[in-house]
């Protein structure tokens, strides 16, 4: 499918980079940061007959997503990112919008258990995948062990990077429940914390790793 | 009305009795060594679970029924006059509900606000901006400080020069001090423009009532009351008709005071559209337009006598905060080290770049970097040990004690003497001194409330910039009421609560905690009056501890806190507390020092910080856990300033080259060294809690310590920040 066909014609500001052109070129960046990038709706395309390309947009389309183990139906323009769909259409505001170009990790969610920056995924491309957000990981009264460790170690200051940081650490501990501090540093290398709370993030992750080992 | 108390104040091995007059209803300040129950214990922040689960609601997360999304059109030109704005294209786009041309027709930097729209989705709002036609009359511009200072430069503000008035200070005679010196140095140091990069961008959600005379604004701010007052003036509403709420704030660092343009835009769009409007800035706008730490060029001259005592400190400085001022950096030169002859000259240069804003210890990280690296260059030339040189020129007993603690913990003696490797990776160590004066101010008032069910709240119109304000206030109230911290709920971030000051200048903890302690003491006294007849004692004979109210001389005569609350006649009782002016106390300054170790690859020029050891005093530490977080953050922001951060302007186009978070390099997880923090407790008696702020003092010396360590590693100084590989290699003469 030719994505540019879906882009409304409009004058560009000087020096502006559109989301579309950026998402196209961002695979290398995402891969370098150890993140998984979603290929365009592979799951759906597979069900279409050979040679038939799905055409969506630019008007809003009805799509179905699986968010935090629940199916949801959305009426959204195909250009809407997974991040904005979560925040502005589903009221799941725990996932934060910060850099809006995959550079800071604040919008990290799990897609089929793997961490992705949801500002770099179109909502339509999340069809057929299991999306887990910070809200799906735990709640204030029933925290995931990583969330509890973040509280205990004070791995948060202003707290705006915290959901993304928690998601990255939780995914790292899924991969290796007894991760070393070096592994945790690499797992959070794509998560920016301007308050500089990293040392306590490492402490929290190691605490959670210990707990995970005990539970196992 | 007042009473005289004598307090034993000071620090380990250095206390003295200080007599002060305090109001009768004010709790007596805690003295040196006084044992407390919960105050001073490591306590996880009380709102931690909300933040860690994404349940904490920031301004960015506020969604109101019928709310529109606003966006701001900005000038692509660094200097222009707006001849005409045609809004019709935007007005005619489906989904757009309001379009405004903003007031200022004189454009002085690329990124200045020109117009604003509100639409039913954020994408449509962004589309609408592209349909606004602006006729700009472009004008010559200048974005580099050196160019702007020339006589021939285009004028940023019309007629006058771009060179502001020089601000000077002088003690003694610098010329004479340099003349009598046994040895002198002279060098020029430069620092780059740093941007705040608050993770939550600036913005607001604004909502008017149907009559248009009641305005409610949720905004990401360091000062809810300052925003309220600005909005009340603009809309000519009584301040009481404007309510400003900030429950959670995703970083500010000094850039979020008052009703900034995006808050005004949200409110004006809300009024125009008749429904709530949310404006949150995109990252690029945040980088270009919401503030920065100005750059600096600092010409430093130092002189020492044969005993290694400073005879002269001279600073000639200039810096540019774009169209803003406040670029001075003389603070550390005037007070960190003792010298009879000190002269400073600071000059703002104006350029066509985004306005400066206060940023964490304004002026000090850049000043401290220049002063401390000059101190090391001076020590090397005079043949004095660098730590000894600092000891000899500081007369602050707190700092003297901290140097010893830090040096021991860091292993200064061995590391400083260690032979340099013969290979390409060189290790080095450095030390730098901090200073701040975070004693807080009077003004805040607090309310403490006990309910019949035994629950307790404290309410103050402050806000939490991320330092753990709710936790600090809960600890203080819990201490006074004899309760565990988790029984006290802190409510902040709302102008419906009693007044408080902005969260900046390290004001929050020292300004709010004494008001809360007084309010809690007043509440406790009311509970004592309920408990006294039950216990057959006078209220003045009671104490609150271990969730009980009991007779001080016979603690077994007690009633539980909950049982007292059950006898509250109505639903609750409340008491107010006032932050009284500071007492003289022990000392009103803070010292502090930081030791850093680096590895520099002399082939690639890459600097890696491996270890930082920090010693800080901030009066009495309320919560060592959250306090440590602040110190970690101060150090890491300082390392970022030393090695990475640099706002770059394109001199030909006049625009910021690196407004995104992938182009503006910040420190990340892989750059984090081992950090050790020691808190040096001082009972200062300045307020009833003796708490001082920590956010800024922990940041002052970090960059300098790294720069000194790099100098030690290389044997040559890198006098320009950030110390990027090219500059390191240039200092080595390799490029």
Interface residues (C-beta under 8 A of the other chain):
Chain A: X8 X10 X11 X12 X13 X14 X15 X29 X77 X79 X80 X84 X87 X88 X91 X92 X93 X94 X95 X96 X97 X98 X99 X100 X101 X102 X103 X104 X106 X133 X134 X135 X137 X138 X139 X140 X141 X143 X147 X148 X150 X151 X152 X154 X155 X156 X157 X158 X159 X160 X161 X162 X163 X166 X184 X185 X186 X188 X189 X191 X192 X193 X194 X195 X196 X197 X198 X199 X200 X201 X202
Chain B: X44 X45 X47 X48 X49 X50 X51 X52 X53 X54 X55 X56 X57 X58 X60 X61 X63 X69 X76 X121 X122 X123 X127 X129 X130 X131 X196 X197 X198 X199 X200 X201 X248 X249 X250 X251 X253 X280 X282 X283 X465 X466 X467 X468 X625 X626 X628 X629 X630 X632 X633 X634 X635 X636 X637 X640 X653 X655 X660 X661 X662 X666 X667 X668 X669 X670 X672 X675
